[in-house]
Amino acid sequence: MPNAGALWMAAILLWLMDATFNVAMEPFRAFVADQLPVRQRPLGYLLQSFFIGVGAVVASMLPWILAHLGVSNVAPPGDIPDTVKYAFYAGGAVMLGAVLWTVLRTREYPPEQLHAFDPAPGTDALPDLRGIWRNGAAWLLGGVALAWLIAYFRLRQEVYLLAGGLVAYGLLLIGYELALKLRPALQRQRGLLGHVLGDLHVMPTAMRQLAWVQLFSWFALFAMWIYTTATVAEVQYGTADAHSALYNEAANWVGVLFGTYNGCAALAALVIPLMVRRWGLRASHLVNLWLGGAGLLGFLFIRDPGWLLLPMVGIGFAWASILSLPYAMLSDNLPAAKMGVYMGIFNFFIVIPQLVAASVLGELLKRCFHGQPVWALATGGVSLFVAGLCTLRVQIRSE
């Protein structure tokens, strides 16, 4: 990605990188649940957050470290500094090595053994998919309506991605209903698509409730990742020139800030188990999300770049919690036989809000906030407060 010669190529590579990271990471969520009993899963996911935080600290600070080691931090127009390029190269190598090590060196329990230790109810019966065309029609009409609104208000072309996704899902459901009518045997003998649609159709209640928590949580995170550099450069450093040395200095400081919140997340992963033991999963997640929301709102009021380290503490607690507690709540309500499938489906609720944020935030800033990026972070802060409230609706068996 750092060597992309055109904006469209960089955008495609960014989407590809984000998608492959999610695909590579999500099986390890199910892997934690497979390896641990229910009572140990919150701690298992929090330890995963701890190691994610430690690794992210080094990764976030790499450009800053490389600059102090003498690597060039200034780039001509149309290029990026060598500090950023080398950080990308190192990240790719470490990612590949870590995944290979885990896959080749870690054992897996056979499905029979997992089923014997699984206290969650089974889901052996195939759900009846007849009548799903009604859901498909609703999704299809929703996508068409969204496309009309995009055209009417002359929104950015990227927002059509959302409308296209709704239309495609609606057509998929309608098409599968037609296939069932033409071949009734598909109701009993399903392929991969039929199983996935069936699992979506009978998605556990807790998973549906957690979807809203994830939607608002990851919307806020993506807003932070996209707009923090522009915000700090404009508000704290007083520049909007992306090619200036001052802007690059701001970008390096954002790397330190991101390293700080990841470091705080690693430490928070050691504290959150105590919170869970005292308050439970839902209340602990609410508190952590609200700490993160307060941290993002803090960018509205802080003018000294050094003081931005303070909001990173709250954001670190939110980050550690987002990476762990929703999965602990979800795994508590899933049978072992469906753990991998539903963890994969749960990943939709990470990707979809990122699509929403990437498609909508730019237009929102342009139309409502005169293009000031700090309001994207404020919107993310409010989103985390809403996510916290949604957590209270989640029904989990252990509480």
C-alpha positions in Angstrom: 0.0 0.0 0.0 2.7 2.6 0.7 3.9 2.2 -2.9 0.5 2.8 -4.5 1.0 5.3 -7.3 -2.7 6.5 -7.5 -5.4 7.4 -5.0 -7.8 4.8 -6.3 -5.2 2.0 -6.0 -4.4 3.1 -2.4 -8.1 3.0 -1.6 -8.5 -0.5 -3.0 -5.5 -1.7 -1.1 -6.8 -0.1 2.1 -10.1 -2.0 1.8 -8.2 -5.2 0.9 -5.9 -4.8 3.9 -8.7 -4.1 6.3 -10.7 -7.1 5.0 -7.8 -9.5 5.1 -6.9 -8.4 8.6 -10.5 -9.1 9.7 -10.5 -12.5 8.0 -7.1 -13.4 9.5 -8.0 -12.4 13.0 -11.6 -13.6 13.4 -10.8 -17.4 13.5 -8.7 -16.7 16.6 -11.8 -15.3 18.3 -13.5 -18.7 17.9 -10.2 -20.4 18.8 -10.2 -18.7 22.2 -13.7 -20.0 22.9 -12.8 -23.5 21.7 -9.8 -23.6 24.0 -11.4 -22.3 27.2 -14.4 -23.1 29.4 -17.1 -20.4 29.8 -15.8 -19.0 33.1 -12.3 -18.4 31.7 -13.3 -16.8 28.3 -13.5 -13.2 29.5 -9.9 -13.5 30.8 -8.8 -15.3 27.6 -10.2 -12.5 25.4 -8.7 -9.9 27.7 -5.3 -11.6 27.5 -5.7 -11.5 23.7 -6.4 -7.7 24.0 -3.2 -7.4 26.2 -1.0 -8.9 23.5 -2.7 -6.9 20.7 -2.1 -3.7 22.7 1.6 -4.5 23.3 2.2 -5.2 19.6 0.2 -2.1 18.6 2.3 0.1 20.8 5.5 -0.8 18.9 3.7 -0.6 15.5 2.1 2.8 16.2 5.4 4.3 17.3 7.5 2.8 14.5 7.5 6.0 12.3 8.4 8.1 15.3 11.2 5.7 16.3 12.5 5.4 12.7 12.6 9.2 12.4 14.8 9.5 15.5 17.0 6.8 14.1 17.7 9.0 11.1 15.2 7.7 8.5 13.8 10.4 6.4 10.5 11.8 7.6 9.8 14.2 4.7 8.4 13.3 1.3 8.0 15.1 -1.9 4.4 15.8 -3.2 2.7 12.6 -4.2 4.8 10.4 -2.0 5.0 9.4 1.7 8.0 9.4 4.0 10.3 6.4 4.3 9.4 6.2 8.0 5.9 5.2 7.0 7.0 2.8 4.2 9.3 0.9 6.5 6.7 0.7 9.2 4.3 -1.0 6.7 6.9 -3.5 5.6 7.7 -4.5 9.2 4.0 -4.8 10.0 3.4 -7.1 7.0 6.2 -9.4 7.9 5.2 -9.6 11.6 1.6 -10.3 10.7 2.4 -13.2 8.4 4.9 -14.7 10.8 2.5 -14.5 13.8 -0.4 -16.2 11.9 1.9 -18.9 10.6 3.3 -19.6 14.0 -0.2 -19.9 15.5 -1.6 -22.1 12.8 1.4 -24.5 12.8 2.1 -24.6 16.5 -1.3 -24.7 18.3 -3.4 -27.8 18.8 -7.2 -27.9 18.2 -9.8 -30.0 20.0 -11.9 -32.4 17.9 -15.6 -31.3 17.5 -16.8 -34.3 19.6 -14.7 -33.2 22.6 -15.9 -29.6 22.3 -19.5 -30.7 22.1 -19.0 -32.8 25.3 -17.8 -29.8 27.3 -20.2 -27.3 25.7 -23.0 -26.2 28.1 -24.9 -24.1 25.4 -27.9 -25.6 23.7 -27.4 -27.3 20.4 -28.7 -26.3 17.0 -28.8 -29.6 15.1 -32.1 -28.9 13.3 -31.9 -27.0 10.1 -34.0 -23.8 10.2 -36.9 -23.5 7.8 -35.9 -20.9 5.2 -39.3 -20.9 3.4 -40.7 -17.3 3.5 -37.3 -15.6 3.6 -38.3 -13.7 0.4 -40.2 -11.3 2.7 -37.0 -10.4 4.5 -35.3 -10.2 1.1 -37.9 -7.8 -0.2 -37.5 -5.6 2.8 -33.7 -5.4 2.4 -34.1 -4.8 -1.4 -36.6 -1.9 -0.9 -34.3 -0.5 1.8 -31.4 -0.5 -0.6 -33.4 1.1 -3.4 -34.7 3.8 -1.0 -31.2 4.6 0.2 -30.0 4.8 -3.4 -32.8 7.3 -4.1 -31.8 9.4 -1.1 -28.2 9.4 -2.2 -29.2 10.7 -5.7 -31.7 13.2 -4.3 -29.3 14.8 -1.9 -26.3 14.4 -4.2 -24.3 12.6 -1.6 -20.8 11.1 -2.4 -20.6 8.2 -4.7 -19.1 6.0 -2.0 -22.4 5.9 -0.2 -23.8 3.8 -3.0 -21.7 1.0 -1.6 -24.1 0.7 1.3 -27.2 0.8 -1.0 -25.6 -1.8 -3.2 -24.9 -4.1 -0.3 -28.5 -3.9 0.9 -29.8 -4.6 -2.6 -27.4 -7.5 -3.1 -28.4 -9.2 0.2 -32.1 -8.7 -0.6 -31.7 -10.3 -4.0 -29.7 -13.2 -2.5 -32.6 -14.0 -0.1 -35.2 -13.7 -2.8 -33.1 -15.9 -5.1 -32.6 -18.6 -2.5 -36.4 -18.7 -1.9 -36.9 -19.2 -5.6 -34.3 -22.0 -5.5 -36.2 -23.7 -2.7 -39.4 -23.7 -4.7 -37.7 -25.2 -7.7 -35.7 -27.7 -5.7 -37.4 -28.5 -2.4 -34.5 -30.9 -1.5 -32.4 -27.8 -0.7 -34.4 -27.4 2.5 -32.7 -30.7 3.7 -29.5 -30.8 1.7 -27.8 -27.4 1.9 -24.6 -26.1 0.7 -22.4 -23.5 2.3 -24.8 -20.6 1.2 -27.8 -22.4 2.6 -26.2 -23.0 6.0 -25.0 -19.4 6.3 -28.4 -18.0 5.4 -30.0 -20.4 7.8 -27.7 -19.4 10.6 -28.4 -15.7 9.8 -32.1 -16.4 9.9 -32.0 -18.0 13.4 -29.3 -15.7 14.8 -29.3 -15.9 18.6 -31.0 -13.0 20.4 -27.9 -12.0 22.2 -26.0 -11.7 18.9 -28.7 -9.5 17.4 -28.4 -7.2 20.5 -24.6 -7.2 20.4 -24.8 -6.2 16.7 -26.0 -2.7 17.7 -23.2 -2.5 20.3 -20.6 -3.4 17.6 -22.2 -1.0 15.1 -21.8 2.1 17.2 -18.5 1.0 18.7 -16.7 0.3 15.4 -18.2 3.4 13.8 -16.5 5.4 16.5 -13.2 3.6 16.1 -13.1 4.0 12.4 -13.9 7.8 12.8 -10.9 8.0 15.1 -8.5 6.1 12.8 -9.5 8.2 9.8 -9.6 11.7 11.3 -7.3 11.9 14.2 -4.2 13.0 12.2 -6.2 15.7 10.4 -7.7 16.8 13.7 -4.4 17.1 15.6 -2.7 18.8 12.7 -5.5 21.4 12.3 -6.5 22.0 15.9 -3.4 21.4 17.9 -0.7 22.2 15.3 -2.5 24.8 13.3 -1.9 23.4 9.8 -3.9 21.7 7.1 -1.0 21.3 4.6 -0.4 17.6 4.3 3.0 18.2 2.8 4.4 20.5 5.4 6.9 19.5 8.1 4.5 20.6 10.8 1.8 18.3 9.4 4.3 15.4 9.5 5.2 16.3 13.0 1.5 16.1 14.0 1.2 12.8 12.2 4.2 11.4 14.2 2.6 12.7 17.4 -0.6 10.9 16.5 1.5 7.7 16.2 2.6 8.3 19.7 -1.0 8.9 20.8 -2.1 5.7 19.1 0.8 3.9 20.8 -0.3 5.3 24.1 -3.9 4.1 23.8 -2.7 0.7 22.8 -0.4 0.7 25.7 -3.2 1.7 28.0 -5.3 -1.0 26.4 -2.7 -3.6 27.4 -2.7 -2.3 31.0 -6.5 -2.1 31.0 -6.7 -5.7 30.0 -5.2 -6.5 33.4 -7.7 -4.3 35.2 -10.9 -5.2 33.3 -11.1 -8.8 34.8 -11.5 -7.1 38.2 -14.3 -4.9 36.9 -16.0 -8.0 35.3 -15.7 -9.9 38.6 -17.3 -7.0 40.5 -19.8 -5.5 38.0 -20.4 -8.2 35.4 -19.8 -8.1 31.7 -22.4 -5.6 30.6 -21.8 -2.9 33.2 -18.0 -3.2 32.7 -18.4 -2.8 29.0 -20.7 0.2 29.4 -18.2 1.9 31.7 -15.3 1.3 29.3 -17.2 2.5 26.3 -18.2 5.7 28.1 -14.5 6.3 29.1 -13.7 6.0 25.4 -16.5 8.4 24.4 -15.3 10.9 26.9 -11.8 10.6 25.5 -12.9 11.3 21.9 -15.0 14.3 23.0 -11.9 15.6 24.8 -10.4 16.5 21.4 -12.9 19.3 21.2 -11.5 21.1 24.2 -7.8 20.3 24.4 -5.3 22.6 22.6 -1.9 21.4 23.9 -0.8 18.3 22.0 0.8 16.9 25.2 -2.5 16.9 27.0 -4.0 14.6 24.4 -2.3 11.8 26.2 -5.0 12.0 28.8 -7.9 11.1 26.5 -5.9 8.2 25.3 -6.3 6.5 28.7 -10.1 6.3 28.3 -9.8 5.3 24.6 -7.4 2.5 25.7 -9.9 1.1 28.1 -12.6 1.2 25.4 -10.3 -0.5 22.9 -9.4 -3.3 25.3 -13.0 -3.8 26.1 -14.2 -3.8 22.5 -11.7 -6.4 21.6 -12.7 -8.8 24.4 -16.0 -8.4 26.3 -18.4 -8.6 23.3 -16.8 -11.9 22.3 -17.1 -13.2 25.9 -20.8 -12.2 25.9 -21.3 -13.8 22.5 -19.5 -17.1 23.2 -21.5 -17.5 26.3 -24.6 -17.9 24.1 -23.3 -20.0 21.3 -23.0 -23.8 21.0 -19.6 -25.2 20.2 -20.8 -26.6 16.9 -21.7 -23.1 15.6 -18.9 -21.1 17.3 -16.8 -20.6 14.2 -19.8 -19.8 12.0 -21.3 -17.2 14.2 -17.9 -15.7 15.1 -17.4 -15.2 11.3 -20.9 -13.7 10.9 -20.2 -11.5 13.9 -17.4 -10.1 11.9 -20.0 -8.5 9.6 -20.8 -6.2 12.5 -17.3 -4.9 12.4 -17.0 -4.5 8.7 -20.4 -2.9 8.1 -19.9 0.1 10.5 -16.5 0.7 8.9 -18.2 0.9 5.5 -20.8 3.3 7.0 -18.1 5.5 8.6 -16.0 5.6 5.4 -19.0 6.4 3.3 -20.9 8.8 5.5 -18.5 10.7 7.7 -16.9 12.7 4.9 -20.3 13.9 3.6 -21.4 14.6 7.2 -18.4 16.9 7.8 -18.8 18.6 4.5 -22.5 19.4 5.0 -22.8 19.9 8.7 -19.4 20.9 10.1 -17.7 22.9 7.4 -15.2 20.1 6.8 -13.7 20.4 10.3 -12.3 16.9 11.2 -12.5 17.4 14.9 -16.3 16.9 14.7 -15.8 13.4 13.3 -14.1 12.5 16.6 -16.9 14.2 18.5 -19.5 12.1 16.5 -17.4 9.0 17.4 -17.6 10.0 21.1 -21.3 10.2 21.0 -21.5 6.9 19.1 -19.5 5.2 22.0 -22.0 6.6 24.5 -24.9 5.1 22.4 -23.0 1.8 22.2 -22.7 1.7 26.0 -26.5 2.1 26.3 -27.1 -0.6 23.8 -25.0 -2.9 26.0 -27.6 -2.8 28.7 -30.1 -4.6 26.3 -27.8 -7.6 25.8 -29.2 -10.9 27.3 -26.4 -13.2 28.4 -26.7 -16.5 30.3 -24.0 -15.8 32.9 -25.8 -12.8 34.4 
